[in-house]
Amino acid sequence: MTLSPAVGILGVLYAVFTITLAILAVYALVLVIIFLRLRIAELKRTTKAESSGS
């Protein structure tokens, strides 16, 4: 049983699309983690400055 070339091309395109989506999801996750770490550090600095200032 042989598949037509169109099915092969669609399979390759689907694989590329799926891999691209997975890479974008990981990239977004990394950005969220970095942003949250920076935000938490900023909140800690703000809390320290308020508590030492009063």
MARTI-737294 format. One record per atom (N, C-alpha, C): residue number from 1; atom name; x, y, z. Coordinates in steps of 0.2 Angstrom, whole numbers, plus 5000, padded with zeros to 4 digits. Example, Ala and Ser with C-alpha at 12.3 -4.5 7.8 and 13.67 -1.06 7.14 Angstrom:
# residues 2
- 1;N;5066;4972;5039
- 1;CA;5062;4978;5039
- 1;C;5066;4984;5039
- 2;N;5064;4989;5035
- 2;CA;5068;4995;5036
- 2;C;5064;5000;5039
# end
This chain:
# residues 54
- 1;N;5004;4994;5000
- 1;CA;5000;5000;5000
- 1;C;5004;5006;5000
- 2;N;5004;5010;4995
- 2;CA;5008;5016;4995
- 2;C;5003;5022;4995
- 3;N;5006;5027;4999
- 3;CA;5002;5034;5000
- 3;C;5003;5038;4994
- 4;N;4999;5043;4992
- 4;CA;5000;5047;4987
- 4;C;5005;5053;4990
- 5;N;5008;5056;4986
- 5;CA;5013;5062;4988
- 5;C;5009;5067;4992
- 6;N;5003;5069;4990
- 6;CA;4999;5074;4994
- 6;C;4999;5072;5001
- 7;N;4997;5066;5003
- 7;CA;4997;5064;5010
- 7;C;5003;5064;5013
- 8;N;5009;5063;5010
- 8;CA;5015;5064;5013
- 8;C;5017;5071;5014
- 9;N;5015;5075;5009
- 9;CA;5017;5082;5010
- 9;C;5012;5085;5016
- 10;N;5006;5083;5016
- 10;CA;5002;5085;5022
- 10;C;5005;5083;5028
- 11;N;5007;5077;5029
- 11;CA;5010;5074;5035
- 11;C;5016;5078;5037
- 12;N;5020;5080;5032
- 12;CA;5026;5084;5034
- 12;C;5024;5091;5036
- 13;N;5019;5094;5033
- 13;CA;5017;5100;5035
- 13;C;5014;5100;5042
- 14;N;5010;5095;5043
- 14;CA;5007;5094;5050
- 14;C;5013;5093;5055
- 15;N;5018;5089;5054
- 15;CA;5023;5088;5058
- 15;C;5027;5095;5060
- 16;N;5028;5099;5054
- 16;CA;5031;5105;5055
- 16;C;5027;5110;5059
- 17;N;5021;5110;5058
- 17;CA;5016;5114;5062
- 17;C;5016;5112;5069
- 18;N;5016;5106;5071
- 18;CA;5015;5103;5077
- 18;C;5022;5105;5081
- 19;N;5027;5104;5078
- 19;CA;5034;5106;5081
- 19;C;5034;5113;5082
- 20;N;5032;5117;5078
- 20;CA;5033;5124;5079
- 20;C;5028;5127;5084
- 21;N;5022;5124;5085
- 21;CA;5018;5125;5090
- 21;C;5021;5123;5097
- 22;N;5024;5118;5097
- 22;CA;5027;5115;5104
- 22;C;5033;5120;5105
- 23;N;5037;5122;5101
- 23;CA;5042;5127;5102
- 23;C;5040;5133;5105
- 24;N;5034;5136;5102
- 24;CA;5032;5142;5104
- 24;C;5029;5142;5111
- 25;N;5026;5136;5112
- 25;CA;5023;5135;5119
- 25;C;5029;5135;5124
- 26;N;5034;5131;5123
- 26;CA;5040;5131;5127
- 26;C;5043;5138;5128
- 27;N;5043;5142;5123
- 27;CA;5046;5149;5123
- 27;C;5042;5153;5127
- 28;N;5035;5153;5126
- 28;CA;5030;5157;5131
- 28;C;5031;5155;5138
- 29;N;5032;5148;5139
- 29;CA;5033;5146;5146
- 29;C;5039;5149;5149
- 30;N;5044;5149;5146
- 30;CA;5051;5152;5148
- 30;C;5050;5159;5149
- 31;N;5047;5163;5145
- 31;CA;5046;5170;5146
- 31;C;5041;5171;5152
- 32;N;5036;5167;5153
- 32;CA;5032;5168;5159
- 32;C;5036;5167;5166
- 33;N;5040;5162;5166
- 33;CA;5044;5160;5171
- 33;C;5049;5166;5173
- 34;N;5052;5169;5168
- 34;CA;5057;5174;5169
- 34;C;5053;5180;5171
- 35;N;5048;5182;5168
- 35;CA;5044;5188;5170
- 35;C;5042;5187;5178
- 36;N;5039;5181;5180
- 36;CA;5037;5180;5186
- 36;C;5043;5181;5191
- 37;N;5049;5178;5190
- 37;CA;5054;5179;5194
- 37;C;5056;5186;5195
- 38;N;5056;5190;5190
- 38;CA;5058;5197;5190
- 38;C;5053;5201;5194
- 39;N;5047;5199;5193
- 39;CA;5041;5202;5197
- 39;C;5042;5201;5204
- 40;N;5043;5194;5206
- 40;CA;5044;5193;5213
- 40;C;5049;5196;5216
- 41;N;5055;5197;5213
- 41;CA;5061;5200;5215
- 41;C;5059;5208;5216
- 42;N;5056;5210;5212
- 42;CA;5054;5217;5213
- 42;C;5049;5218;5219
- 43;N;5044;5214;5220
- 43;CA;5040;5215;5225
- 43;C;5044;5214;5232
- 44;N;5049;5209;5232
- 44;CA;5053;5208;5238
- 44;C;5057;5215;5240
- 45;N;5060;5218;5234
- 45;CA;5063;5224;5235
- 45;C;5059;5230;5238
- 46;N;5053;5230;5235
- 46;CA;5048;5235;5237
- 46;C;5046;5234;5245
- 47;N;5045;5228;5247
- 47;CA;5043;5226;5253
- 47;C;5049;5228;5258
- 48;N;5055;5226;5256
- 48;CA;5061;5228;5261
- 48;C;5061;5235;5262
- 49;N;5060;5239;5256
- 49;CA;5061;5246;5256
- 49;C;5056;5250;5261
- 50;N;5050;5247;5260
- 50;CA;5044;5250;5265
- 50;C;5045;5248;5272
- 51;N;5048;5242;5273
- 51;CA;5048;5240;5280
- 51;C;5054;5244;5284
- 52;N;5060;5245;5280
- 52;CA;5066;5248;5283
- 52;C;5064;5256;5283
- 53;N;5060;5258;5279
- 53;CA;5059;5266;5279
- 53;C;5054;5268;5284
- 54;N;5050;5264;5287
- 54;CA;5046;5266;5292
- 54;C;5049;5265;5299
# end
